[in-house]
Amino acid sequence: MTEDLLWPDYATPDDLATIEAVPLEARGLPESTYALLARAATHWPDRTAVNVLPDATRWREPLRRTFAELLRDVHQYANLLRNFGVRRGDAVALMAPNCAELIIGTLAAQLAGIAAPLSGGLSRHHLAELFRQSGARVLVTAGPDLAPDTWDTALALARDGLLDTILVLRPTGAAGTPAPLPAVEGVRSGYLSELAAAMDPSVFEGDSPRSSDLAAMFHTGGTTGAPKLAAHTHANEVVDAWMLAASNLFDPETVVFAALPLFHVNALVVTLLAPLFKGQTVVWAGPPGYRDPALYGEFWKIVEHYRIAAMSAVPTVYTTLAQCPVDADISSLRWPMVGAAPLPTAVRNGFQAHTRASLVEGYGLTEATCASARSFPDAPRPRAVGQRLPYQQMRVVRPAADGSWEDLPAGETGLLAIGGPCVFPGYVIGRGEHGHVLDGLGKLVDGWLDTGDLAGIDGEGFVYLAGRAKDLIIRGGHNIDPAVIEDALLAHAEVTAAGAVGRPDAYAGEVPVAYVTLAPGAAVTEDDLREWARERVSDPAAAPKAVTVLDALPVTAVGKLYRLALRTDATRRELLAALDEIAGVRDVEAMIEGSAIVATVKVSASADVAAVKAVVDRYAVGWRLVVLS
């Protein structure tokens, strides 16, 4: 490949047409994520690939791996997996908080077979279903000294007969002899790094993956209660990573900070694969990542010490960082990236005023590999989440009753659809004679991905989101299926109907709340029901913040639950509570306009308008102000 073709000039929105004048296949991208790593090890063998922090307090004591060392480690881990019977079409489950061995293990799983990252916070029922769907019989997981709860879950899954092999991870930089592992009948187990030490580090002993082979399966909440596994090919991941790396924002000297969990596509594509293209160093946070309160007290010192230039996080992280006193030189921080949830204006303005660093907003979803659009700090477009990435196709459509799509002109709002090389091949629904069976499950229409999002696209390819056609609640970038909450509430003998929606939240973007109707004569209270649901939902993040009893739930003309009306009520209640202490606020109304919710804040002439604006701007909500006479 030629570097001229690999790296087009990509600095402004105007560069998109010139980039796409060259066919993507002429760019000479690596065949697989393994080929991408091997290329980095050839180009920059002695450059630091990763600095992995043991935890937030020991950020001066990283475990360091050069690109050449990282490749050797991946060879050893992949050869071990092969020795345990893993072949190209076999899934390897990985369930652990971030650590040095998990980074290596994820790349090795994609080399030997297919990586299936899992969140250890999922319920055992959901995890068992994901194991059955993927067919994974090998689990790479946290040991008792890394994450005791995850280790207990892994043992329980093994005792349930779901596993043949458990390969155990230790904390980053762990020293000394680890504790003996308990025996589980019929299950092989051992510490991954110890077992891999005997493997050949010079070469992978199996066949290298091809671009069309599956690289990973990521679990996603979807729009039903059942967990789903979205499949990614090697081409999906390599192309999406290249689209991000191609930006002129990032050069080989750009040091990247990573703290999202590796079961999240953003952590894999944005902070592991994309930096391999230009040989960038990545600093990985300790196991809790952004969920570690101690990290925020040390964060600016970490930025100064490692000269962090780029990072990727959800809006809640930037809300917290905007409250942390800057106690170090953070002039290196140029490109903090944000996505996975709507970005309120106040969060953007607050972080940028606090740090003088411009947020780079993005839009994407697991079914489109990761990123599909990005913003340009030097060419802002108010209200847009960004311009589509090169070679990503986007269209706005109006679905017809017969399932066909009518294209809408630029600027009109409709259902956003994505096409191109990053669209996933489908969800894993089982295994057949020739490998995993994939199905779009209604999300793929003639190769186009139905995102479930409502949006408009202008003539330059900038995307303007206008709400969600789908029902998912997105809490700080974490997808929550409302059915999980509704099922828990409907299990109560006195609940006759239930509906869960997202309520705007100044910190998390949205939090789940629920509405119910009760049987005649019911004595249960709203607080009782909130506690009932908290004890029964499988995901702690899905526990509703409030449960409201109504005489009847709103329904559509055909009798279906009208969630938009519930979201409207939740919006009004939240803004009323937030504005309660500001004198002169008379009322808040929330109305459905088109497919979006718009709040009207009514104030007296004496009200402090600036104070009202400061409060409402903390939410990702459209609103207007009316001054009453």
C-alpha positions in Angstrom: 0.0 0.0 0.0 1.1 3.6 -0.5 0.9 6.0 2.4 -0.4 8.7 0.1 -3.5 6.6 -0.6 -3.8 5.4 3.0 -3.8 9.0 4.4 -6.0 11.5 2.5 -6.2 15.1 3.5 -9.1 15.1 6.0 -9.2 18.3 7.9 -12.5 20.0 7.0 -16.0 19.0 6.0 -15.2 20.0 2.4 -12.7 17.1 2.1 -15.3 14.4 2.1 -16.0 14.4 -1.7 -12.3 14.4 -2.5 -11.7 11.4 -0.2 -14.6 9.4 -1.7 -13.3 10.1 -5.3 -10.8 7.3 -4.5 -12.5 3.9 -4.1 -12.2 2.5 -0.6 -10.7 -0.8 -2.0 -7.8 1.3 -3.5 -6.8 2.5 0.0 -5.0 -0.7 0.8 -6.4 -1.2 4.3 -5.1 -4.1 6.4 -7.0 -7.4 5.9 -7.8 -7.9 9.5 -7.3 -6.5 13.0 -4.4 -8.9 13.3 -2.8 -7.5 10.1 -3.4 -4.0 11.5 -1.4 -4.9 14.7 1.3 -6.6 12.7 1.7 -3.5 10.5 2.1 -1.3 13.6 4.7 -3.7 15.0 6.6 -3.5 11.7 6.5 0.3 11.4 7.1 1.2 15.1 8.5 -1.9 16.9 10.0 0.1 19.8 7.3 2.7 20.2 5.1 2.4 23.3 1.7 0.9 22.2 0.0 0.9 25.6 0.6 2.1 29.1 -1.8 0.3 31.4 -2.4 1.8 34.8 -2.9 -0.6 37.7 -5.4 1.8 39.3 -6.1 5.5 39.6 -3.7 6.0 42.5 -0.8 4.2 40.9 -0.8 6.1 37.6 3.0 6.6 37.7 3.5 2.8 37.6 2.1 1.6 34.3 2.7 -1.7 32.6 4.3 -0.7 29.3 4.2 -2.7 26.0 5.8 -1.6 22.8 4.1 -2.5 19.5 6.5 -5.4 19.0 5.9 -6.7 22.5 2.2 -6.4 22.1 2.3 -8.5 18.9 4.4 -11.2 20.6 2.0 -11.3 23.5 -1.0 -11.7 21.1 0.8 -14.5 19.3 1.3 -16.4 22.6 -2.3 -15.9 23.8 -3.7 -16.8 20.3 -1.6 -19.9 20.1 -2.8 -21.0 23.6 -6.4 -20.5 22.5 -5.6 -22.6 19.4 -4.2 -25.3 21.7 -7.4 -25.4 23.5 -9.3 -26.1 20.3 -10.4 -22.6 19.2 -10.6 -22.3 15.5 -11.7 -19.5 13.1 -15.4 -19.9 13.6 -15.3 -20.4 17.3 -16.3 -17.7 19.8 -14.2 -16.8 22.8 -16.0 -15.1 25.6 -14.2 -12.4 27.5 -15.6 -11.1 30.8 -13.4 -8.9 33.0 -12.8 -5.2 33.8 -10.1 -3.6 31.8 -6.5 -4.8 32.5 -3.4 -5.4 30.5 -4.2 -9.1 29.9 -7.7 -8.3 28.6 -6.3 -5.9 25.9 -4.0 -8.7 24.7 -6.7 -11.4 25.1 -9.2 -9.4 23.0 -6.9 -9.1 20.1 -5.8 -12.7 20.5 -9.4 -13.9 20.5 -10.0 -12.1 17.2 -6.9 -13.7 15.7 -7.6 -17.3 16.8 -11.4 -17.1 16.6 -14.1 -14.6 17.3 -14.1 -12.3 20.4 -17.3 -12.2 22.4 -16.9 -9.5 25.1 -19.4 -9.6 27.9 -20.3 -7.3 30.8 -19.9 -9.1 34.1 -22.7 -6.9 35.5 -25.3 -8.7 33.4 -27.6 -11.2 35.2 -26.6 -14.9 35.1 -29.7 -15.5 33.0 -28.7 -13.0 30.3 -25.1 -14.3 30.3 -26.2 -17.9 29.9 -28.3 -16.9 26.9 -25.4 -15.0 25.4 -23.2 -18.1 25.8 -25.8 -20.2 24.1 -26.2 -17.8 21.2 -22.4 -17.4 20.6 -21.6 -21.1 21.2 -18.5 -20.0 23.3 -17.1 -22.7 25.4 -13.9 -20.9 26.3 -14.1 -18.0 28.8 -11.3 -15.5 29.5 -12.3 -13.9 32.8 -11.2 -11.9 35.8 -9.7 -14.0 38.6 -10.5 -13.6 42.3 -7.8 -10.9 42.8 -9.0 -8.8 39.9 -12.8 -8.8 40.2 -14.2 -11.2 42.9 -17.9 -10.8 41.8 -17.1 -11.5 38.2 -15.0 -14.5 39.2 -18.0 -15.9 41.2 -20.2 -15.5 38.2 -17.7 -17.3 36.0 -17.6 -20.2 38.4 -21.4 -20.4 38.5 -21.6 -20.5 34.7 -19.0 -23.2 34.6 -20.8 -25.3 37.2 -24.0 -24.9 35.1 -22.2 -26.7 32.3 -21.8 -23.8 29.9 -18.0 -23.9 29.7 -15.2 -26.2 28.9 -12.3 -23.9 29.6 -11.7 -20.9 31.9 -8.6 -18.8 31.4 -8.1 -16.4 34.3 -6.7 -12.8 34.3 -4.8 -11.2 37.0 -4.6 -7.4 37.9 -2.2 -5.3 35.8 1.3 -5.6 37.1 0.4 -8.3 39.6 3.4 -9.9 41.3 3.8 -13.1 43.3 2.2 -16.5 43.1 -1.5 -16.4 42.5 -4.0 -18.3 44.6 -4.8 -21.9 43.5 -8.0 -22.1 41.4 -10.8 -24.3 42.5 -11.5 -27.4 40.4 -14.8 -27.6 38.5 -15.7 -31.0 37.1 -15.2 -31.2 33.4 -13.7 -27.7 33.1 -10.1 -26.9 32.4 -8.8 -23.8 34.1 -5.6 -21.9 34.6 -4.0 -18.4 34.7 -3.8 -17.1 31.1 -0.4 -15.5 31.3 1.2 -18.5 32.9 -0.2 -20.9 30.4 0.6 -18.6 27.4 4.3 -18.2 28.5 5.1 -21.6 26.9 3.6 -20.7 23.5 5.6 -19.5 20.5 5.7 -15.6 20.4 7.1 -15.3 16.9 4.2 -16.4 14.8 0.5 -17.4 15.0 0.4 -21.1 14.2 -3.1 -21.1 12.6 -4.4 -19.4 9.5 -4.7 -15.6 9.6 -8.3 -14.2 9.4 -9.7 -12.7 6.2 -11.6 -9.5 5.9 -14.9 -11.2 5.6 -14.4 -13.4 8.7 -16.2 -12.6 11.9 -14.0 -10.7 14.3 -16.4 -10.0 17.2 -19.8 -10.3 18.7 -21.0 -7.5 20.9 -24.1 -7.8 23.1 -26.7 -5.1 22.7 -29.9 -4.5 24.5 -31.9 -4.0 21.4 -35.6 -3.2 21.6 -36.8 -6.4 23.2 -36.1 -8.1 26.5 -33.9 -10.8 25.0 -30.1 -10.0 24.7 -28.8 -9.9 21.2 -25.3 -10.4 19.7 -24.3 -8.0 16.9 -21.7 -9.6 14.7 -18.7 -7.6 13.3 -16.4 -8.7 10.5 -12.7 -7.8 10.4 -13.5 -5.5 7.5 -16.2 -3.7 9.6 -13.7 -3.0 12.4 -10.7 -2.1 10.3 -12.6 0.3 8.0 -14.3 2.1 10.9 -11.1 2.4 12.8 -9.4 3.8 9.6 -12.2 6.4 9.1 -11.4 7.8 12.5 -7.6 7.5 12.2 -7.7 9.2 8.8 -8.7 12.6 10.4 -6.0 15.2 10.4 -6.9 15.8 14.0 -4.7 12.9 15.0 -1.0 12.4 14.3 1.5 9.8 15.5 2.3 11.9 18.5 -1.3 12.0 19.7 -1.5 10.2 23.0 -4.9 8.7 23.7 -6.6 8.0 27.0 -8.9 5.0 27.3 -11.2 4.2 30.2 -14.4 2.8 28.7 -14.9 -1.0 29.2 -13.7 -3.3 26.4 -17.2 -4.9 26.1 -18.2 -1.5 24.6 -17.5 -1.0 20.9 -16.1 2.4 21.5 -13.3 1.1 23.6 -12.3 -1.4 21.0 -12.6 0.7 17.8 -11.8 4.2 19.0 -9.1 3.5 21.7 -7.6 0.2 20.7 -7.8 -0.3 16.9 -7.7 3.3 15.5 -4.5 4.2 17.4 -2.7 1.2 15.7 -3.0 2.9 12.3 -0.6 5.8 13.2 1.3 4.2 16.0 -0.3 6.2 18.8 0.3 5.4 22.4 -2.8 4.7 24.5 -2.9 5.1 28.2 -5.5 2.7 29.7 -7.1 3.5 33.1 -7.4 1.0 35.9 -10.2 -1.7 36.0 -13.1 0.6 37.0 -12.3 3.1 34.3 -14.5 6.2 34.4 -16.6 4.6 37.2 -13.7 5.0 39.6 -14.2 8.2 41.8 -10.5 8.2 42.6 -9.7 8.7 38.9 -11.2 12.2 38.8 -9.0 13.5 41.6 -5.9 12.4 39.6 -7.2 13.0 36.1 -5.5 16.3 35.2 -2.2 15.1 36.6 -2.5 12.0 34.4 -3.1 14.3 31.4 -0.1 16.4 32.2 2.2 13.4 32.9 1.4 11.4 29.8 0.6 14.5 27.6 -2.8 13.1 26.8 -4.2 14.7 23.6 -7.3 12.7 22.9 -9.8 10.7 24.9 -13.2 9.2 24.4 -16.1 9.3 27.0 -19.8 9.8 27.4 -21.3 13.1 28.5 -21.6 12.2 32.1 -17.8 12.0 32.3 -17.3 15.5 31.0 -20.0 16.8 33.4 -17.9 15.4 36.3 -14.5 16.6 34.9 -16.0 20.1 34.5 -16.3 20.2 38.3 -12.7 19.0 39.0 -10.3 21.8 39.7 -7.6 21.9 37.0 -4.4 21.3 39.1 -2.0 20.6 36.3 -0.8 21.7 32.8 -3.5 20.2 30.5 -2.5 22.2 27.4 -1.8 18.8 25.6 -5.6 18.0 25.7 -6.9 18.9 22.2 -9.5 16.4 21.1 -11.7 15.0 23.8 -14.4 12.9 22.0 -17.9 12.4 23.2 -20.7 10.1 22.1 -23.1 7.3 23.0 -25.7 9.7 24.4 -27.1 13.2 23.6 -24.8 16.0 24.6 -26.6 18.8 26.5 -25.5 22.4 25.6 -24.6 23.2 29.1 -22.3 20.1 29.4 -20.4 21.2 26.2 -20.2 24.8 27.3 -19.2 24.0 30.9 -16.4 21.5 29.9 -15.0 23.8 27.2 -15.0 26.8 29.5 -13.3 24.8 32.2 -10.6 23.3 30.1 -10.4 25.3 26.9 -10.6 22.0 25.0 -13.2 21.6 22.3 -15.4 18.5 22.4 -15.5 16.4 19.3 -19.0 15.0 19.1 -19.8 11.7 17.4 -22.7 9.5 16.5 -22.8 5.7 16.1 -24.2 2.4 17.1 -23.1 -1.1 17.6 -24.9 -2.3 14.5 -22.8 0.1 12.4 -19.6 -1.1 14.1 -19.1 2.0 16.1 -18.7 5.6 14.7 -20.8 6.9 11.7 -20.5 10.6 12.1 -18.1 13.2 13.7 -18.0 16.9 14.2 -15.3 19.4 13.3 -14.2 21.8 16.2 -13.1 24.4 13.7 -16.2 24.1 11.6 -19.1 23.9 14.1 -22.6 23.1 13.0 -25.1 24.0 15.8 -27.3 21.1 16.8 -25.6 18.6 14.4 -23.9 15.5 15.9 -21.4 15.6 13.0 -20.8 14.9 9.3 -21.0 11.3 8.1 -17.6 9.6 7.9 -16.0 8.8 4.5 -17.6 5.9 2.6 -20.5 5.8 5.2 -23.8 6.2 3.3 -26.7 7.8 5.0 -30.3 8.5 3.9 -33.4 9.7 5.6 -36.6 7.7 4.7 -40.3 7.5 5.4 -41.3 3.8 5.9 -44.5 2.8 4.1 -47.1 0.4 5.2 -45.8 -2.3 2.8 -42.3 -2.0 4.4 -40.8 0.0 1.5 -38.8 3.2 2.1 -39.4 6.6 0.5 -36.3 8.8 0.4 -36.9 12.3 1.9 -35.1 15.4 0.6 -32.2 17.1 2.4 -33.3 18.8 5.6 -36.5 16.8 6.2 -36.8 14.7 9.2 -37.4 10.9 9.0 -35.9 7.6 9.8 -32.1 7.5 9.6 -30.6 4.6 7.6 -27.0 3.8 7.2 -25.3 1.8 4.4 -21.7 1.0 3.5 -18.8 -1.0 4.7 -19.4 -0.6 8.5 -23.0 -2.0 8.5 -22.9 -5.3 10.5 -23.9 -8.5 8.8 -26.6 -9.3 11.3 -27.3 -10.7 14.8 -26.1 -14.1 15.9 -29.2 -16.3 16.3 -27.4 -19.7 16.6 -24.9 -22.0 14.9 -25.4 -24.2 11.9 -23.4 -26.6 9.8 -21.3 -23.8 8.3 -20.8 -21.6 11.4 -22.8 -18.9 13.0 -26.3 -18.1 11.6 -26.9 -14.4 11.2 -30.2 -12.5 10.8 -30.9 -8.8 10.5 -34.1 -9.3 12.6 -35.8 -6.5 10.7 -32.9 -4.0 11.2 -31.4 -4.6 7.7 -33.3 -3.7 4.6 -31.6 -4.4 1.3 -28.2 -3.8 3.0 -29.3 -0.7 4.8 -29.4 -0.4 8.6 -32.5 0.9 10.2 -31.0 2.9 13.1 -34.3 3.5 14.8 -33.3 7.2 15.1 -35.1 10.1 13.7 -32.9 12.7 11.9 -32.4 15.1 9.1 -29.3 15.3 6.9 -28.2 18.5 5.2 -26.5 18.8 1.8 -23.0 18.4 3.4 -23.8 15.2 5.1 -24.3 16.6 8.6 -26.7 14.7 10.8 -29.3 16.4 13.0 -30.9 14.0 15.4 -34.6 14.6 16.2 -35.4 11.9 18.7 -35.7 8.1 18.7 -38.2 5.9 16.9 -37.0 3.1 19.1 -37.8 2.8 22.8 -34.4 2.3 24.3 -33.5 4.4 27.4 -29.9 5.6 27.1 -28.5 6.3 30.6 -25.0 7.7 30.3 -24.3 5.7 27.1 -25.8 2.5 28.7 -28.7 1.0 26.8 -31.7 0.0 28.9 -34.6 -2.0 27.5 -37.9 -0.7 29.0 -39.3 -4.2 28.9 -37.0 -5.2 31.7 -38.5 -2.6 34.0 -42.1 -3.2 32.9 -41.8 -7.0 33.4 -40.5 -6.5 36.9 -43.4 -4.1 37.8 -46.1 -6.3 36.2 -44.9 -9.2 38.4 -46.5 -7.2 41.3 -50.0 -8.5 42.1 -51.5 -5.0 42.3 -50.0 -3.6 39.0 -52.3 -3.9 36.0 -50.2 -2.0 33.4 -46.7 -0.5 33.2 -44.7 1.7 30.9 -41.1 2.7 31.3 -39.4 5.6 29.6 -36.3 7.9 29.8 -36.6 11.0 31.9 -34.2 13.8 31.0 -31.3 14.0 33.5 -28.6 16.7 33.8 -25.9 14.2 34.6 -26.8 10.9 32.7 -28.7 12.3 29.8 -31.6 10.0 30.7 -32.6 7.9 33.6 -35.4 5.3 33.7 -38.8 6.1 35.2 -41.9 4.1 35.2 -45.7 4.7 35.1 -48.2 2.1 36.3 -51.9 1.6 36.8 -53.2 -0.4 39.8 -56.0 -2.8 40.5 -59.1 -1.4 42.4 -58.4 -1.1 46.1 -54.7 -1.5 45.8 -52.7 -0.3 48.8 -49.2 -0.4 47.3 -47.4 3.0 47.2 -45.2 4.5 44.5 -42.1 4.1 46.8 -43.1 0.5 47.4 -43.1 -0.2 43.6 -39.8 1.6 43.0 -38.2 -0.7 45.6 -40.0 -3.7 44.2 -38.6 -3.0 40.7 -35.1 -2.2 42.0 -34.9 -5.7 43.6 -36.0 -7.5 40.4 -34.5 -5.9 37.4 -31.5 -7.8 36.0 -29.4 -4.6 35.4 -28.9 -2.2 38.4 -28.7 0.7 35.9 -32.3 -0.1 34.9 -33.8 0.4 38.4 -36.4 3.2 37.9 -35.7 6.5 39.6 -39.4 7.0 40.1 -42.7 5.2 39.7 -45.8 7.2 39.1 -49.3 5.9 39.4 -51.8 7.0 36.8 -55.5 6.3 36.3 -54.7 5.1 32.8 -51.7 4.8 30.6 -51.7 6.8 27.3 -52.3 4.6 24.3 -52.3 5.1 20.5 -55.3 4.8 18.3 -54.6 1.1 17.9 -54.3 0.5 21.6 -50.4 0.4 21.9 -48.6 2.2 24.8 -47.9 5.7 23.7 -44.4 6.2 25.2 -43.9 9.6 23.7 -46.7 10.9 25.9 -45.0 9.4 29.0 -41.7 10.9 28.1 -43.4 14.3 27.7 -44.9 14.0 31.2 -41.5 12.9 32.6 -39.8 15.9 30.9 -42.3 18.3 32.5 -41.9 16.8 36.0 -38.1 16.9 35.8 -37.9 20.5 34.6 -40.5 21.7 37.1 -38.5 20.1 40.0 -35.2 21.6 38.7 -36.6 25.1 38.4 -38.5 24.9 41.7 -36.1 27.3 43.6 -36.0 30.0 40.9 -38.4 32.8 41.8 -40.8 33.8 39.1 -41.1 30.4 37.3 -44.9 30.0 36.9 -45.2 26.7 35.1 -43.6 24.3 32.6 -45.4 22.7 29.8 -44.1 19.9 27.6 -45.6 19.2 24.2 -45.1 16.9 21.3 -44.1 18.8 18.2 -43.7 16.5 15.2 -41.8 13.6 16.8 -39.9 15.7 19.3 -40.6 17.0 22.8 -40.4 20.7 23.3 -40.7 22.3 26.8 -42.2 25.7 27.3 -41.0 27.5 30.5 -43.4 30.2 31.6 -42.0 32.9 33.9 -43.0 36.3 35.3 -41.4 39.5 34.0 -39.3 39.6 37.2 -37.8 36.2 36.8 -34.0 35.7 36.4 -34.0 34.6 32.8 -30.2 33.8 32.9 -30.8 31.5 35.9 -33.6 29.7 34.1 -31.5 29.2 31.0 -28.5 27.9 33.0 -30.8 25.2 34.5 -32.6 24.1 31.4 -29.5 24.0 29.2 -28.2 21.2 31.4 -30.6 18.9 29.7 -30.7 17.6 26.1 -34.2 19.0 25.6 -35.6 21.5 23.2 -37.3 24.4 25.0 -38.6 27.9 24.7 -39.2 30.7 27.2 -42.5 32.6 27.6 -42.6 35.7 29.7 -46.1 36.3 31.2 -47.4 39.8 31.8 
